[in-house]
Amino acid sequence: MSIKEKLENDLKNKEISDLSIVEKYICFGVPVIFKNKEEIYYELLQDLRNHFTLNSIRNIIIVGSSKLGFSIAPGKRFKNISDDSDIDVAIIDEELFDTYWEKLFEFNINLKSRSNQEELNYRRFLEYFFKGWLRPDLFPFNYKGKNEWFDYFSNISYKKYDKRKVTAAIYKNEYFFKKYHENNIRTWRKEIKNATK
């Protein structure tokens, strides 16, 4: 039975909690793109750990289609991984989150005005921030940390790590990471239930 079939069965099984599905399919295991390439996977985790001075590589989780071989994101569910698919990384680290929070807070205090696009990004940024994660693509345009972030990920993308673009977001802690994914699983299960009525 494929991972996709197992996940479909688990989604329909009321005895299996949303949290269990998140832990089994998102938190656990070697990503599909690194099967039989565990050494390269380890090197990627170490690269990220060293760059962000994280306590452990356990703070880093590959998510999305690179993890399972297909997407579980709303609107793209069960869409198979393609050559254009990114390596999406979740960095779960309270200290790193707080460091960026403080820098962004200081930057924003000094910002006199925002363009319409910056204001729109800021509102979207706050929505995610409330859910316990920072999306660097929504950092303010002029914030120098945004350029530093994307310069680093540009340097490690399309190279030895499966020749793909590497992207990342920061979660404040495991609670927020799991809650975000639990909510997606819960919504998905409701859609499956409604579709079978």
Secondary structure, 3 states (H helix, E strand, C coil): CCHHHHHHHHHHCCCCCHHHHHHHHHHCCCCHHHCCCHHHHHHHHHHHHHHHCCCCHHHEEEECHHHHCECCCCCCCCCECCCCCCEEEEEECHHHHHHHHHHHHHHHHCCCCCCHHHHHHHHHHHHHHHCCEECHHHCCCCCHHHHHHHHHHHHHCCCCCCCCCEEEEEECCHHHHHHHHHHHHHHHHHHHHHHCC
